Structures are given as structure tokens and as C-alpha cells.
Amino acid sequence: MPTSNVRRIGLSFAAALLLTPASVFAAEWGTLTGRFVFGGDAPAAPKLTVDKDVDVCSKFDLVNEELVVGEGKGVANIVIFVRDKNVDVHPDLKATEPVVLDNLGCRFFPHVAFVQVGQDMVIKNSDPVGHNSNVATLKNPASNTLIPAGGETKISFRSDEAVPAAVTCNIHPWMKGWVVVRDNPYAAVTGEDGSFTIEKLPAGELELQLWHEKAGYLDTIVIGGKKTDVKRGRMDVEIKASGTDLGEMVLDASVFK
């Protein structure tokens, strides 16, 4: 083959590499799972004082959701996300549908919502009374919107947030939730049984951030009966193509004081 043709082929291949998304080159992808458990006797969630729109909001069995211990002593609403910058993203995980945060039953549902940078978040009001949804972001412009009964508003974020942003209602002071804003899809919030799953992660070592609204950064965890110190809630994990299970991770009651 003439040298000029070889040179053209080489240049074309190099150009193709530059134009191809980096995520395509991740050799393998894996799933991360785990479960957080409360160590000790599970505390009862205290009831909230309802003193506004009592005729509506008192109908709901409202309790403080700072610490929710559910099935099998699972700790709900723990946030897990990948801290690594420019992490490869699986091509199937492009965010297209908006995330919905609802004012429902005079509380925010879900209690912790996850949204990506540039993805729309719809804040709804399914209650028969008006709500004010105040999203207290640090890196993004704060949002503070009055939403009438049956109404909704739409917001988006131009930058990720290092920690979850609090959401409150100025009309009903007991209402509180959180929004996790990240620049990739690799985040999860534990369910009522304390479990979580993050799918299609790039295989290899990644750094996780662990956070809970009452405990802050989770820095002391018992894994396999052994106390493990996690500096500022940051944990390095090896993601395997066959899957990585962190197993049962016990959080002592003192973590939440």
C-alpha cells in the first residue's frame, strides 16, 4: 500500500478516536450493591407538630424523617454517589426524563431526590393547599417558588453540588427534603430496607461519597464485624464486571447523635 494511503488511514483512525465518546472505551461495566443497617434498637420516629393548614395536614400521620429505620433495621435515605470527575458513563444511562419532587401529604416525596446537571426537575404540588418549595443550593442559583394547589414548576441545575441541597417549605416549617445534584448518573438513595444499587458503573477503582442528613458524612462503619473508618465519608471500591457487593454495613447508633 502506498505510504500516502497508510498516512490517510492513520489520520482517519486518530480522528475517529477523538470524536468517539470516552465511555465507549470502558472495557467492562459492573453493578454495585450494599445495605446499611442500624446497630442497636431502632428508635421510633417522633411525630411532627402540625400548626398550619391543620384541617388538611393533620389528616396525615406525619413524623420526623431525619432518621428512618425500616425493614430489618435498614437505614433509609443514605446518599451514595461517585466522587470521581470525568468518570466514564455507560451510553444507556443518558438522562432524558425529568425528575419529580412532589409536595404530597404535606411532606416532600421522595424525601431525597437525585437529579443530574442539565436534567429537568419538576416540583409538583399534589396537595389541596399551597406550598412554598425553597431549594437551598450552594453552587447553583437558589430556587424559592410558591406552588399553588395542583400546580408545578420546573427547574434545572447548571453545576453539581458537593453535598445534598436542603428543600424546605416556608409555609409549613416541618416540611424538609433533600436534592442530590451530580454531573453523572452514578448515585443512589437507600430504600426503607437500607439497600441500594448502582448499575453500569465502569469497572475499576472508584471513590464513593457516603452521606446522611442526620449523621452528615458517614465516617465509621462496621463491615463484617470490623470497625472501618471512612475519612469524610469517602470510600474506595473496586467495581468488578461480575458485580461488587459491599454486603451489610452496620452504623452504630452514636453515628446519628
N, C-alpha and C positions, 0 to 999 in steps of 0.2 A: 504494500500500500504506500503511495507517495507520502512523504513527510508532511506536506501541507494538509492532507486529509486527516492524518493522525492528530495533527495540531488542532484542527477544527473539531474533531470528535472530543478531544480532551477539554477544549474550551466549552463545548456544549454541555458536557457532563458536569463541569465545575459550575456552570450557570444554573443547571438543574438543582444542584445541591444547595445553592444559595437561595433559590426560590421555593424549595420544599420546606414545609413547617418542621421545626426540630422534633416535635412529638412523634413524627413518623419514624424516627430513628431509634426510639426507645426499643431495646431488644425484646423486653418482656414486660408484662403488666401483672400486678397482683392485688389481692384483696386483704385489707387489714380489719381485724375484728378484736373485740375485747369486751369486758364487762366490769363496771365499777360497783363495789358493794360497800355498804355502810357497816363499819366494825362496831358491834355493840347493839344495844337495844335501840330500835328505831324510834325517834321522837315523833310525837303527834304534832301535826301541823296546826298552829294556833289559828283560830277564827279571826277574820278581819272585821273591823268596825265599819259598818256601812252607815254614813250620815248624810249622803247626798242622793237625790232621786231614790229615796228609800222605798217608795211604792213599787219600783221596778227592780232595783238592785238587791233588795233584801230577799227577793224570791230565790236567789242563787246561794248555794252553800259555799260561800267564798272563804278561802283560807290563805294564809301566807304561803307563797310558793318559793320563798328563798331557798328552802331545803325540802325537796320532795323525795321521800324514800318509799319505793313501791314494792312490787312483787319480788320476793326472795331477797329483800333488803337492798335491792338495786337503787342506785342514786341517779335520779333523773336530771336532765338539763346540764350535764357536764359538757363543755365545749372542747372538741379535739380538732385541731387543724394543722396543716403542714406549713412550717415557717419558711422553708427554702424558697428563695427567689428564683424566678425563671425556671420553675420546675416543668418538666415535660408533661403535657396534658394529652390524655387519650382523645383521639378525634371524635369519639362518640359522646363526649361529655360537654359539648358546646351548649351554653345556657341559652335557651330560646323562650321558654315560658316564664311569665312574671311570677315572683314570689308573693304570696298573700299573707298579710298580717291583719287579723280581724279583731275588732272590738266586739267581743261576743260574751254575753253573760256578765257584763261589767268587769271583764278581765281581758288581757291580751292573749290571743290564740293564734299560733303557738306561743308559749311563754318565751322561747328563744327561737328566733328565725335566722336563717342563713341566706345571704344574698351575695352574688358576685358583682365586682366592679362592672358598671355598664348595664347590668341586668335591671329591669324594672321591678320595683316593689310596690304593690298595690296595698294601701292601708284602707281597709273597709270598716264600716260600722253597721253591724247586723242587729244592733240593739234599737229599741224604740225611743231612746233618748240620745241627745248629742254627746259626743266625746271630743276631747282635745288630745291629739297624739303628738307628743313632743319627743323627737328623736335627737338625743344629745351626742352627736358625733364630734370628734376632735379634729380630724383632718379634712372632713367634708363640711360644707355649709350645713348648719343645724336646720332642722325642719320642725315647724310648730304650727299645726293645721287644725282648725276646728272642722269636724266632720259631722254633719247633721245625721239624724236617724236615717238609715238606708243609703247613706252616701258613701263616697270613696274618694281617695286622692292617689296620685301616682308620683313616686319619687325614684331617683336613681343616684348612684354614688360614683364619683369620678376617681376616688382613691381608696385603697384598702385601709382598714383600721386595725391598729396593733392589738387592741382589746375590744370586746363587745361594747356596743353603744347602748346606753340605757334608754328605754322608751317609757314615758310617763303620761298620765292624763291630769291636766291641771284642774279639771272639773271634779274628778273622782280620785282623791290623793292616794287611795290604797292600790290603784292600778299601776303595775310595773311589769315591764318585759325587757327583752334584750334583742339587739340585731347584731349578727356577726357579719362583717363585710370583709371579703377576701378577694384577691385577684386571680384565684384559681378555684376549681370545683372541689378541692380536697379538704373537706371539713365535714364534721358530723356533730350531732347533739344526742346524748344518750336518752333512750326511752325510759319508761317507768320501771322497766326491769334492769336498768343500768347498762344495757348493751348498746353497742354501736357497730357500724360497718361503713368502711370507706372503700369503694370499688375502683378498679382500673388505675391503680397507682403505678408509677414507673418503678420497676424492680431496682433494688439497690438501697443504699442507706439514705434515710430522710430524717429530718428533725421535726418532731411534733411539739405543739404547744397545748398544754392542758390547763383549763380554767373553769372555775365555778363561781357563781355570783356571791355566795356567802363565804367561801374559802379563799377566793382570789386564785392566784397561781397554785396549782397542786404540787407541793414540793416534797411530800412524804407519803409514800405508797408502800403497802406490804404486798409483795408478789411472791407466791409460793412459800409463804410463811416467813419471808426475809424482808426486813425493812430496807426500802430503797429510797435514797434521797435524790430528788429531781430538782436541780437548780433552776429557780424561777419558772418551774413548770415545764421545762424543756427536756424532751426525751428523744434520744436517738434510737431508731428502729431500723431493722433490716427487712425490707419488703421482698418477699420471695414470690416467684411466679406461681408456686403451688399454694400460696396463701400464708399469711402471718397472723397467728392468733396470740394476743397478749395474755389471754386467759383471764382469770378472776383477779382483779386488783382491789385490795381492801383499803378503805380510807378510815382511819381512826376517827372517833367522834371529836377528838380535840382539834382536828383539821378545820372544823366548821365553827370554832369559837373565836 
